[in-house]
Amino acid sequence: SVSEAIHAFVKGCGQILETDMILVFAWTLSQFVRQLGAIHYTVAAITNNAVWWLVPAMVFLACSLVSSAVGSFGCMFIAMPMCIPSALAIMENSGQPPAYLYLVVGCVIAGGIVGDHLSPVTDCTILASEGAGCDKFSHVNTQLPYSFTVLTVSLIAGILPATFGASPLICYGIAAIVFIFVFLLLGKDPQQD
């Protein structure tokens, strides 16, 4: 009936209100970060003052941090125009091969995605938790150990070895060993909980 439809509509609006408020907050925070030029300052400070072999890892960490406020795509769109010229300048000054540029671009993309998973105010996290029907902060709290594990293993097994020209197969092997070690050390049997 019409009255049941109106009641269901009002009830649905009430259930989605929290999500709408968090999204408005996230978009506002994203605009503040963009207007302040935080990503430009962060990436420029890192690439201008760090030694060449630290730049990919620092770009990855900076993009992880900034994307937790502006989201993955926002971070990528803002950071990529800064990181590509910086990587090209570093390649010219230090004689790095073209793979160095690809590594820096990959660090921007990966950092943007990791930061998006670590934040309770990015649109992807908000919509994923809403779609799953769980509390936003519970969703983030369950993602944190996995996201930090992947962030750490990415740095240890992927970014740092690749910076020095390690083969992707070697990086995958190092990552597999580190993940096995993490699972053996920190993993739990879900049937025992």
Buried (B, 14 or more C-beta within 10 A) or exposed (E): EEEEEEEEEEEEEEEEEEBEEBBEEBBEBBEEBBEEEBBBEBBBEBBEEBEBBBBBBBBBBBBBBBBBBBBBBBBBBBBBEBBBEBBBEBBEEEEBEEEBBEBBBBBBBBBBBBBBBBBBBBBBBBEBBBEEEEEBEEBBEEBEEEBEBBBEBBBBBBBBBBBEEBEEEEBEBBBEEBBEEBEEEEEEEEEEE
